[in-house]
Every structure is written in structure tokens, then in C-alpha cells.
Amino acid sequence: MKKSIHHILIQPYLGISLLLLVFLLKGFLFVTILPIFQGPDEPIHYATIQYFAEPKEKNWDIQKIDKEDFFPDGDNTNTYHYSQEIKKTAEISQFDEIKFHGTNTSLFLSGSDGAIEQTLPQASWKKYIDSYPPSIVGGPSLYYLVTSQIEKFFSSSDILVRFFSIRIFSVFLGILTVLLAYLTTLKAGFTQKQALVISTIIAFQPMFTQTAAIINYDIPLIFAFSLFTYATVALLRHGFQWKYFCFLFLGALVGILVKGTGLILPVLIFPILIYLIYQKTDFGLGKKKFFFYLSALFVIAIAFFIIFGPKGTTEIFTDFSATSNFSSPLESLQKYIVITAERWDFFELTYWGSFGWLDAQVSDYVLIFIWLTEIVALAGIVYAFFFKKIPSSFLPEKKYIIFMILMLVALQGLIRFYDWKIFYSDGSIIIGTPGRYFLPNIISHFLVLFFGLGSFFSKKKHFDILLITSLILMIGFFFYSLFNIIIPRYYL
């Protein structure tokens, strides 16, 4: 009896603990094998961190030019207003020669030290920006404020120590995301074994692995969305509880302080609270009046935000004063939809397997298999919601899936609205909506995916076989990406 109780108490913690340890080791591996600056937009993210680490009083000479006259060349790092240290490191590591090329690799020297390691002991490069306007990321700054403390802490060390230490910070945010995936899956109604398998599948998703091993503000946004998702599923399951609402609020707060797309999280709090309030009481109004008054209140709240909210944010949705190449917003929207449909393969590729500066990509045959799986899952969702009479007992309740679909649609809508708005004024695709922009919803994505696939099964054991098969395929996909794509791309 004692052994069985001990087994029950220890086994769940043992499984998730081993998974987090594996993710940590896997993260360290990716931190080291991805060359410096080769994560998407890593140079400008690191430059922004250095900028935030600078003292308030600039006791060095600054050269200024008009912002309108500043046109950096994307193929030449030296044309950006980065620190001398970043420019020299990029030059020695042959950053410009590698990016956007399918076959170029760094030149390797004989011996255990590379060009950077041999140069650093004698280097005395400037760590600050002396040309303005600085080439940095604008918008919310929480991520840069936090990581700049790491930069300051290791200020006496060389750039490799500081740079890769900040990458390791991303790994720990990835660990928290995997833990939240496990907890969310449990709250949604899956068994402990199913939750462990699904969270392992998420942990081995190659692009998530890369994002959790480079310098970028996407990984704290992924963590914010994951915390928000966990809190919402817990609220839907247990009803209103202050601890879960605090997690919900914290996730939304971190989201808006990290990246502009985090704005969708505080907006989503409103329908969640409406549902929770209605579950408890409709205040004697009846169902129709309750939702009518709350909908009116929501419209008033949106109008209040547009009128009195921060202009930098509200103008994204309201300002169409810029000249356009189109006769009307409707015309541009129609053309944007056509172009977006034609670029769907780019979206899928950069969600599942495009590593480095978009030049190390998985095979199209892998993407075709993924597309077919997603189409089947979509058909399963339609079947489960509109045609299946008896819901499968081993799948989550529909309320959880409805919320997760709302999360997916909301993020898609916000990002693509902003992309279309730029398209409307510029006449061409500038933002491009790469798939990594949608990784914040990775937990919701996989739970909705398995709900759709699982809806075709009537027995739990068959669904469990599907999960194990998916786990094997995902781990295989990870090692394929590592040994067939990443390592050959950068080292062979």
C-alpha cells in the first residue's frame, strides 16, 4: 500500500521533471550550435539590450544624422547604428556572408579556437552606440530591461559570455512554457500520461526549440500567452478564483510590456470574464439581455480605448491617413488576401522549420505531411462540433477548445490586420507574418489539433496510440531538423 501511494505521488513529478531536464539540455545544445547572431533579428535585439545597458549620461561623442536620411543596407551590418563590438563580431563571424545564403558556411580555423576566440583577448571594441538614431527595436521594453541586467552583470566579460548568457535566459523561459503546457493540458481534462506526451511533443517542436535558445522577444511573449492560457483553462474548470485571475492578469501584463501583439491578451480578458460572470449569475436579466448589455459595454470600452488610449497603439487601428496605391481599403484587402493565400507555404515553413536567417529549411515533403494532418484535424473539429452526437469522454470539454480557437483567431487577426495596414499604405508585403509570430499560441494550437484528430476515435486506447505515434514523429522531426538541416547548414 505504501509503495503504491509513493508511486502515485512521485511518478507524475518524475515524468515532467525529466522532460524539463531534457528540454534544458536540448536548449543548451541549440544555444551553442546556432552561430552568434544567426537567430532571426538577433543583431538588432542584442543591440537594443546593449542600448538599455548603457548609462543614462552618455560621456562619449555621438554622431547624429536625420532619421529621414538613415537607410541601412540589410546586406551590410556596418551600415547599421550598432556598437563597434557588434559590427566587429559580425565581421569576424562572417555574419553577412552566411545569412540569406543556402550554401555558404563560416571558415573554420585549425585548432580548438575560432577567429572570434583568437581576436577577443586583444580586442578593445566599444560596447556602446555612438551613431544616432540608434538601430534598436522600438515599442514595449520589458524584455530589454530584464536582459540588460544580464549584460551589465557580465560587463567585464567578452561578448561571447554576455551574448550566450542572454540566450540561456531564453532557455529558462522555454522551460516555464513547457511546464505550463503540461499544467494546461491537465486542467483541460487529459490524463497525466497524455499531458506528459502532449507537452513533450510541444517541447520538441523544432522552431519552438530554436526560439527558446536565441535572443528575441518572442520567447517571453510565448511565456505570457502560455500563462494566460493556463489561467483561463483553470478559470473555466474551477470558476472564478483570485489566484487564477492574478495569473491571467500577469500573463496579459507581461504580454503588453513585451511586444505589441501582446495587446490581444487584455482584450481577451473581457469575454472570459463575461462567461465566468454568466456562469454564476445573469443578474436576473435573462440570457439575451445579459449578453446584449455586456456587448454594449464592450463596444463602449473599445470606443473609450480608441479615444483616450495611447496614440501609438490606437493609431494602428484607426489611422488610414497615409497615401495608398489602392483606390480603397477594400481593394487592398482583396489583393492582400490573394497574396497571403499564395504565401501560405512561407507561413507554414517558418512555423515548423526555417532555422537561422531563413536559409536552413526543412523539406517541402515534411510540410505536405503536416498540412494533411492539419486538414484532417480541422475536419475533426467540424465533425465534433456539428455532427458527432456523443462527445468522446477522453477529450476536453468543448468550452476549452472554443477558448483556444478564439486565442488562435485573435492572434491571427491582429497580426494580419497590422500586416495588411502596412500593405495598404506601402503597396507591398513588408512585415511578412513569418510563422514564428504565431508560436505564442503553441499550446492552444496543439491541444486544438489533437482534439480534432481525437474526435474520430471512439476509444481512449486508440487515441493514446495516436499520441504516442505523434510523439515519435515529432522527436524524429526534431532530430531530422538538427542533423539534416542545422548542423550541415552551419558546420559541413
Salt bridges, closest charged atoms under 4 A:
ASP41 OD2 - ARG436 NH2 3.20
GLU42 OE1 - ARG167 NH2 2.72
GLU54 OE1 - LYS58 NZ 2.77
GLU85 OE2 - ARG162 NH2 2.43
ASP96 OD1 - LYS99 NZ 3.23
ASP130 OD2 - LYS126 NZ 3.52
GLU151 OE2 - ARG162 NH1 2.70
ASP218 OD1 - LYS259 NZ 2.63
ASP218 OD2 - ARG436 NE 3.86
GLU331 OE2 - LYS335 NZ 3.42
ASP359 OD2 - ARG489 NH2 2.76
GLU374 OE2 - HIS445 NE2 3.64
ASP464 OD2 - LYS460 NZ 2.77
